[in-house]
Amino acid sequence: MHSDVSWQRFKQFPRLMWIFLFGSFITRGSYYMVWPFLAVILYEKFALSATEVGMVLSSAAIISVFTSFVGSSLSDRIGRHKLMYLTGILYIISFSLLAEANSVEGYVVVMTLCSMATSLWRPLTSAAIGDIIADPKTRELAMQSLYFIVNVGCAVGPMLGVWLGLTGKQSSFYLTAVAFAVLLALLYWGFNHQTRQDVALAAGASSNDNLSDATSGTESDGASGSVNDMASDGVNRGVNGLSSDTEASTKKAAVVSRKQIVAILLQDKLLQCLIFANILCMFIYAQMDSSLIQYLTRAGAPDLLTLISGMIFTNAMVIISTQFLLLKLMARFPLVKRIQIGLLLLICSQIWLAFNPLDLFWGWIGAIVVMSIAETILFPTMNVHIDRLAPDHLRGAYFGAASFYDLGFALAPLGGGIILDHFGGQWLFLTGAVLSVLVIYLYSILDRLPRPDFAMFKAD
């Protein structure tokens, strides 16, 4: 299936999709004013080693991975909207606490809560997009758009933070909490609008069906009465059959037991290989957010805060300016081929980072440009890949399983810190290049791996 980028596709987005996009912009923008600087804060405030900083960041993220899988699987059964509300509240509480943390232990606990909220939110949003947009091409464009707008926030956040003098300040986390409060209010409005729209569509469909049946009767009076009764009954069924969530997928998922979901995931060898490959990929990418910053901080790179903000800004701006162009250029390639092209660029960026002189400011920026182009190809394509692999009634479970990608992000600070302490920065990036070669191989064998027969799994 090829990608399709057109204004007509954008016009098919429902109101709730535009709320997701706006909410992602304001939350990511405030988030990136300070979160990437946590390694600097921990080093300067508590004089922790690279390994110790890595342990703090990794311990929080590892716990959140398993929370994400359980939560995303439950969303198929109890409803995504409820879990999104709860996750948003968790965001507000945890980021407010993070603004006041003043001990290593406090950072560990609160960062764990923040990481749990983040890892729950991403797959819930991806699955919700699948619920509200039926057309596969429009859904792919929606996921690409979400990734695009997140990076707009990532570009604006650090630069706005520098301009306002907030970059790297712990109190800036209050802005993230406020942004999520605004997003929850918008979601409440959007979910209610989506529910009313679904009820109206269901009632209209029921009325049309009943009118067709009634007019085929032999007595006009009886038919007229039947039309009114049936139309009324159809409206009631439509209203009663829909809750605040998109119930079609939720009801389907409810007939598949937890035991069957686990059995399906264990039998899907393609999915398991894909998850392992993407864990490695995320491990490589996460070095930019943690170990690269640690390396530059400890090595005494000139103009450190400007360099870090510049790299974050460059990363986001490259993605913003090239994403839809690359989507057009690569539309003729299969998903796996696109990912392999991105991985080749990732290898180039890792080799560049390994040999770039410490004081060559624009050399670091150049390596990030190449890495960002690779990311632009890889990350949204990974989400689309999972969306196409997942059966409709198990979308939440599959996106929940895909959240194990985050193990790569979780282990990256610890693994990167150990490599920095014992081998140095050059070996950190050369290791990333070698792992990228392994990921290319894993993607090359995906089509040969078995998948379950989904028809065998029926309601208990």
VONU-970416 format. One record per residue (C-alpha): x, y, z; residue in one letter; residue number from 1. Coordinates in steps of 0.05 Angstrom, whole numbers, plus 5000, padded with zeros to 4 digits. Layout:
<rs>
((X,Y,Z),'a',NUM)
...
</rs>
This chain:
<rs>
((5000,5000,5000),'m',1)
((5028,5068,4980),'h',2)
((5024,5133,5019),'s',3)
((4979,5190,4998),'d',4)
((4991,5262,5019),'v',5)
((4938,5310,4996),'s',6)
((4895,5366,5022),'w',7)
((4833,5323,5012),'q',8)
((4863,5273,5061),'r',9)
((4874,5327,5113),'f',10)
((4802,5349,5105),'k',11)
((4779,5279,5125),'q',12)
((4809,5287,5195),'f',13)
((4754,5290,5248),'p',14)
((4754,5346,5300),'r',15)
((4784,5299,5352),'l',16)
((4845,5288,5308),'m',17)
((4858,5363,5305),'w',18)
((4853,5365,5381),'i',19)
((4905,5309,5385),'f',20)
((4951,5350,5340),'l',21)
((4943,5416,5378),'f',22)
((4950,5381,5446),'g',23)
((5013,5345,5423),'s',24)
((5043,5412,5402),'f',25)
((5032,5449,5468),'i',26)
((5051,5390,5512),'t',27)
((5114,5371,5474),'r',28)
((5136,5443,5469),'g',29)
((5134,5454,5544),'s',30)
((5163,5385,5557),'y',31)
((5225,5397,5515),'y',32)
((5241,5463,5550),'m',33)
((5272,5423,5607),'v',34)
((5267,5346,5601),'w',35)
((5329,5337,5556),'p',36)
((5369,5376,5608),'f',37)
((5354,5328,5665),'l',38)
((5422,5294,5656),'a',39)
((5455,5362,5664),'v',40)
((5413,5379,5726),'i',41)
((5429,5312,5759),'l',42)
((5504,5320,5745),'y',43)
((5509,5392,5768),'e',44)
((5462,5385,5828),'k',45)
((5484,5318,5856),'f',46)
((5553,5305,5822),'a',47)
((5530,5236,5798),'l',48)
((5574,5194,5752),'s',49)
((5551,5178,5681),'a',50)
((5531,5108,5702),'t',51)
((5492,5134,5763),'e',52)
((5455,5186,5720),'v',53)
((5440,5129,5671),'g',54)
((5412,5086,5727),'m',55)
((5366,5142,5750),'v',56)
((5339,5154,5680),'l',57)
((5335,5080,5662),'s',58)
((5301,5055,5725),'s',59)
((5243,5103,5714),'a',60)
((5236,5084,5641),'a',61)
((5240,5008,5651),'i',62)
((5181,5008,5699),'i',63)
((5140,5051,5652),'s',64)
((5149,5002,5594),'v',65)
((5111,4947,5629),'f',66)
((5058,4996,5654),'t',67)
((5048,5017,5582),'s',68)
((5037,4946,5556),'f',69)
((4986,4930,5610),'v',70)
((4950,4996,5603),'g',71)
((4946,4994,5527),'s',72)
((4919,4923,5528),'s',73)
((4866,4943,5579),'l',74)
((4845,5001,5534),'s',75)
((4815,4951,5486),'d',76)
((4770,4926,5541),'r',77)
((4752,4985,5586),'i',78)
((4758,5042,5537),'g',79)
((4814,5088,5513),'r',80)
((4780,5152,5533),'h',81)
((4778,5134,5607),'k',82)
((4851,5114,5607),'l',83)
((4870,5178,5570),'m',84)
((4836,5220,5623),'y',85)
((4871,5181,5679),'l',86)
((4938,5187,5643),'t',87)
((4929,5262,5634),'g',88)
((4916,5270,5709),'i',89)
((4978,5229,5723),'l',90)
((5017,5275,5677),'y',91)
((4993,5337,5715),'i',92)
((5009,5309,5783),'i',93)
((5078,5280,5765),'s',94)
((5104,5341,5727),'f',95)
((5081,5387,5784),'s',96)
((5120,5343,5833),'l',97)
((5180,5341,5788),'l',98)
((5184,5417,5790),'a',99)
((5195,5412,5866),'e',100)
((5239,5349,5872),'a',101)
((5303,5363,5912),'n',102)
((5335,5294,5925),'s',103)
((5360,5237,5882),'v',104)
((5306,5191,5912),'e',105)
((5252,5243,5897),'g',106)
((5276,5249,5825),'y',107)
((5274,5173,5817),'v',108)
((5202,5167,5843),'v',109)
((5174,5227,5806),'v',110)
((5210,5212,5741),'m',111)
((5181,5142,5743),'t',112)
((5111,5172,5747),'l',113)
((5127,5219,5689),'c',114)
((5155,5162,5647),'s',115)
((5094,5119,5662),'m',116)
((5048,5175,5639),'a',117)
((5088,5186,5575),'t',118)
((5092,5112,5556),'s',119)
((5017,5104,5568),'l',120)
((4998,5166,5528),'w',121)
((5034,5150,5463),'r',122)
((5003,5081,5447),'p',123)
((4934,5105,5472),'l',124)
((4936,5163,5423),'t',125)
((4959,5118,5365),'s',126)
((4904,5068,5379),'a',127)
((4852,5123,5386),'a',128)
((4871,5150,5318),'i',129)
((4858,5080,5290),'g',130)
((4789,5081,5323),'d',131)
((4766,5148,5295),'i',132)
((4795,5143,5224),'i',133)
((4774,5082,5184),'a',134)
((4810,5094,5118),'d',135)
((4881,5065,5121),'p',136)
((4913,5120,5078),'k',137)
((4881,5175,5118),'t',138)
((4901,5140,5182),'r',139)
((4974,5136,5158),'e',140)
((4973,5210,5142),'l',141)
((4943,5224,5211),'a',142)
((5000,5187,5245),'m',143)
((5051,5222,5202),'q',144)
((5018,5289,5220),'s',145)
((5020,5272,5294),'l',146)
((5095,5257,5290),'y',147)
((5104,5322,5251),'f',148)
((5068,5366,5301),'i',149)
((5105,5334,5360),'v',150)
((5170,5356,5327),'n',151)
((5143,5426,5316),'v',152)
((5134,5428,5391),'g',153)
((5204,5400,5401),'c',154)
((5233,5455,5357),'a',155)
((5194,5513,5388),'v',156)
((5201,5489,5461),'g',157)
((5277,5494,5471),'p',158)
((5284,5558,5431),'m',159)
((5226,5591,5467),'l',160)
((5256,5567,5532),'g',161)
((5323,5601,5515),'v',162)
((5287,5665,5496),'w',163)
((5247,5666,5560),'l',164)
((5306,5644,5602),'g',165)
((5271,5579,5623),'l',166)
((5315,5527,5589),'t',167)
((5341,5476,5639),'g',168)
((5303,5507,5697),'k',169)
((5268,5456,5740),'q',170)
((5207,5501,5752),'s',171)
((5192,5498,5678),'s',172)
((5157,5431,5690),'f',173)
((5097,5470,5716),'y',174)
((5086,5493,5644),'l',175)
((5080,5420,5622),'t',176)
((5029,5407,5677),'a',177)
((4988,5467,5655),'v',178)
((4992,5446,5582),'a',179)
((4963,5378,5599),'f',180)
((4907,5410,5639),'a',181)
((4888,5449,5576),'v',182)
((4893,5386,5533),'l',183)
((4846,5347,5580),'l',184)
((4794,5402,5575),'a',185)
((4799,5400,5499),'l',186)
((4794,5324,5498),'l',187)
((4731,5326,5541),'y',188)
((4700,5372,5489),'w',189)
((4726,5331,5431),'g',190)
((4704,5264,5458),'f',191)
((4634,5290,5471),'n',192)
((4629,5317,5400),'h',193)
((4654,5251,5372),'q',194)
((4603,5212,5413),'t',195)
((4545,5257,5390),'r',196)
((4569,5249,5318),'q',197)
((4572,5173,5325),'d',198)
((4502,5171,5356),'v',199)
((4474,5213,5299),'a',200)
((4506,5168,5247),'l',201)
((4481,5105,5281),'a',202)
((4411,5133,5288),'a',203)
((4410,5155,5215),'g',204)
((4433,5087,5192),'a',205)
((4381,5051,5234),'s',206)
((4326,5097,5209),'s',207)
((4345,5086,5136),'n',208)
((4347,5010,5145),'d',209)
((4280,5010,5181),'n',210)
((4248,5054,5127),'l',211)
((4270,5006,5073),'s',212)
((4242,4947,5110),'d',213)
((4177,4982,5127),'a',214)
((4161,5006,5057),'t',215)
((4164,4935,5032),'s',216)
((4101,4918,5073),'g',217)
((4032,4912,5040),'t',218)
((3992,4960,5084),'e',219)
((4011,5033,5082),'s',220)
((3983,5050,5151),'d',221)
((4018,4991,5182),'g',222)
((4081,5009,5145),'a',223)
((4077,5081,5169),'s',224)
((4071,5058,5241),'g',225)
((4127,5010,5232),'s',226)
((4171,5064,5204),'v',227)
((4160,5109,5264),'n',228)
((4168,5053,5315),'d',229)
((4229,5024,5283),'m',230)
((4262,5091,5272),'a',231)
((4251,5108,5345),'s',232)
((4277,5040,5365),'d',233)
((4337,5049,5320),'g',234)
((4355,5115,5352),'v',235)
((4349,5084,5421),'n',236)
((4393,5026,5402),'r',237)
((4444,5075,5372),'g',238)
((4445,5117,5436),'v',239)
((4448,5059,5483),'n',240)
((4499,5022,5442),'g',241)
((4551,5077,5443),'l',242)
((4589,5104,5503),'s',243)
((4642,5158,5509),'s',244)
((4691,5114,5473),'d',245)
((4692,5090,5401),'t',246)
((4655,5027,5419),'e',247)
((4662,4987,5355),'a',248)
((4733,4966,5369),'s',249)
((4722,4961,5444),'t',250)
((4664,4912,5437),'k',251)
((4703,4869,5388),'k',252)
((4762,4867,5435),'a',253)
((4718,4848,5494),'a',254)
((4703,4780,5463),'v',255)
((4777,4763,5462),'v',256)
((4802,4741,5530),'s',257)
((4868,4762,5560),'r',258)
((4892,4690,5553),'k',259)
((4877,4692,5478),'q',260)
((4912,4760,5470),'i',261)
((4975,4732,5503),'v',262)
((4971,4669,5459),'a',263)
((4965,4712,5396),'i',264)
((5024,4755,5415),'l',265)
((5067,4694,5432),'l',266)
((5051,4661,5365),'q',267)
((5065,4724,5324),'d',268)
((5140,4713,5312),'k',269)
((5141,4770,5261),'l',270)
((5117,4818,5315),'l',271)
((5168,4792,5365),'q',272)
((5226,4801,5316),'c',273)
((5200,4870,5298),'l',274)
((5197,4890,5372),'i',275)
((5269,4866,5384),'f',276)
((5295,4904,5323),'a',277)
((5260,4968,5344),'n',278)
((5285,4962,5416),'i',279)
((5355,4963,5387),'l',280)
((5337,5022,5342),'c',281)
((5309,5061,5400),'m',282)
((5371,5046,5442),'f',283)
((5413,5079,5388),'i',284)
((5368,5140,5381),'y',285)
((5360,5151,5456),'a',286)
((5435,5164,5462),'q',287)
((5421,5233,5434),'m',288)
((5374,5249,5492),'d',289)
((5418,5222,5547),'s',290)
((5489,5196,5534),'s',291)
((5508,5247,5481),'l',292)
((5489,5303,5528),'i',293)
((5526,5269,5585),'q',294)
((5588,5262,5541),'y',295)
((5588,5335,5520),'l',296)
((5576,5358,5591),'t',297)
((5632,5317,5622),'r',298)
((5681,5331,5565),'a',299)
((5671,5406,5574),'g',300)
((5643,5422,5505),'a',301)
((5643,5498,5491),'p',302)
((5575,5534,5496),'d',303)
((5542,5472,5524),'l',304)
((5470,5497,5534),'l',305)
((5471,5531,5466),'t',306)
((5497,5468,5434),'l',307)
((5445,5423,5467),'i',308)
((5388,5470,5450),'s',309)
((5416,5476,5379),'g',310)
((5417,5401,5370),'m',311)
((5346,5393,5395),'i',312)
((5323,5451,5350),'f',313)
((5360,5422,5290),'t',314)
((5331,5353,5301),'n',315)
((5260,5380,5302),'a',316)
((5269,5429,5245),'m',317)
((5298,5376,5198),'v',318)
((5238,5332,5213),'i',319)
((5189,5389,5203),'i',320)
((5219,5411,5137),'s',321)
((5231,5342,5106),'t',322)
((5177,5295,5133),'q',323)
((5123,5303,5080),'f',324)
((5174,5312,5024),'l',325)
((5207,5246,5044),'l',326)
((5138,5213,5050),'l',327)
((5123,5234,4978),'k',328)
((5192,5212,4953),'l',329)
((5188,5144,4987),'m',330)
((5115,5130,4973),'a',331)
((5133,5078,4921),'r',332)
((5176,5037,4969),'f',333)
((5148,4984,5016),'p',334)
((5149,5000,5090),'l',335)
((5207,4953,5105),'v',336)
((5250,4983,5049),'k',337)
((5237,5053,5076),'r',338)
((5260,5031,5144),'i',339)
((5324,4999,5117),'q',340)
((5341,5064,5080),'i',341)
((5332,5102,5145),'g',342)
((5378,5053,5181),'l',343)
((5434,5064,5130),'l',344)
((5430,5139,5145),'l',345)
((5431,5123,5219),'l',346)
((5496,5085,5211),'i',347)
((5527,5145,5176),'c',348)
((5506,5192,5232),'s',349)
((5535,5146,5286),'q',350)
((5603,5143,5250),'i',351)
((5602,5219,5243),'w',352)
((5587,5229,5318),'l',353)
((5643,5180,5336),'a',354)
((5697,5220,5299),'f',355)
((5672,5292,5307),'n',356)
((5722,5337,5345),'p',357)
((5694,5361,5412),'l',358)
((5700,5435,5396),'d',359)
((5671,5431,5325),'l',360)
((5602,5460,5339),'f',361)
((5575,5454,5268),'w',362)
((5602,5383,5263),'g',363)
((5555,5361,5318),'w',364)
((5498,5398,5284),'i',365)
((5515,5364,5217),'g',366)
((5514,5294,5248),'a',367)
((5446,5310,5280),'i',368)
((5419,5332,5211),'v',369)
((5436,5263,5182),'v',370)
((5409,5228,5244),'m',371)
((5345,5269,5240),'s',372)
((5332,5251,5167),'i',373)
((5339,5178,5187),'a',374)
((5290,5190,5244),'e',375)
((5241,5224,5198),'t',376)
((5239,5161,5155),'i',377)
((5239,5111,5212),'l',378)
((5195,5133,5269),'f',379)
((5128,5147,5236),'p',380)
((5138,5087,5191),'t',381)
((5145,5042,5252),'m',382)
((5076,5064,5277),'n',383)
((5045,5053,5209),'v',384)
((5078,4984,5206),'h',385)
((5045,4963,5272),'i',386)
((4978,4992,5250),'d',387)
((4979,4949,5187),'r',388)
((5000,4886,5225),'l',389)
((4947,4893,5280),'a',390)
((4878,4862,5273),'p',391)
((4824,4916,5283),'d',392)
((4798,4885,5348),'h',393)
((4869,4879,5377),'l',394)
((4897,4947,5358),'r',395)
((4906,4968,5431),'g',396)
((4942,4902,5448),'a',397)
((4989,4908,5388),'y',398)
((5006,4981,5402),'f',399)
((5015,4961,5475),'g',400)
((5064,4906,5454),'a',401)
((5099,4957,5409),'a',402)
((5109,4999,5471),'s',403)
((5164,4950,5489),'f',404)
((5204,4990,5438),'y',405)
((5213,5037,5497),'d',406)
((5258,4986,5530),'l',407)
((5310,5013,5482),'g',408)
((5298,5084,5508),'f',409)
((5297,5057,5580),'a',410)
((5362,5019,5575),'l',411)
((5399,5072,5534),'a',412)
((5418,5119,5592),'p',413)
((5446,5061,5633),'l',414)
((5480,5026,5575),'g',415)
((5507,5091,5548),'g',416)
((5531,5113,5616),'g',417)
((5569,5048,5627),'i',418)
((5602,5054,5558),'i',419)
((5621,5127,5572),'l',420)
((5651,5111,5640),'d',421)
((5692,5052,5615),'h',422)
((5706,5063,5541),'f',423)
((5691,5135,5522),'g',424)
((5646,5172,5474),'g',425)
((5676,5145,5409),'q',426)
((5660,5073,5427),'w',427)
((5589,5093,5446),'l',428)
((5573,5116,5375),'f',429)
((5612,5060,5341),'l',430)
((5570,5011,5381),'t',431)
((5508,5047,5354),'g',432)
((5533,5037,5283),'a',433)
((5544,4962,5294),'v',434)
((5475,4954,5325),'l',435)
((5444,4990,5265),'s',436)
((5473,4936,5219),'v',437)
((5441,4883,5262),'l',438)
((5373,4918,5258),'v',439)
((5378,4919,5181),'i',440)
((5389,4844,5182),'y',441)
((5329,4833,5228),'l',442)
((5284,4873,5182),'y',443)
((5308,4832,5122),'s',444)
((5281,4767,5153),'i',445)
((5213,4792,5177),'l',446)
((5174,4765,5117),'d',447)
((5198,4695,5130),'r',448)
((5172,4692,5201),'l',449)
((5105,4659,5219),'p',450)
((5042,4695,5243),'r',451)
((4981,4667,5280),'p',452)
((4916,4648,5247),'d',453)
((4871,4702,5276),'f',454)
((4808,4665,5254),'a',455)
((4823,4611,5305),'m',456)
((4813,4658,5363),'f',457)
((4739,4665,5377),'k',458)
((4697,4690,5435),'a',459)
((4700,4650,5498),'d',460)
</rs>
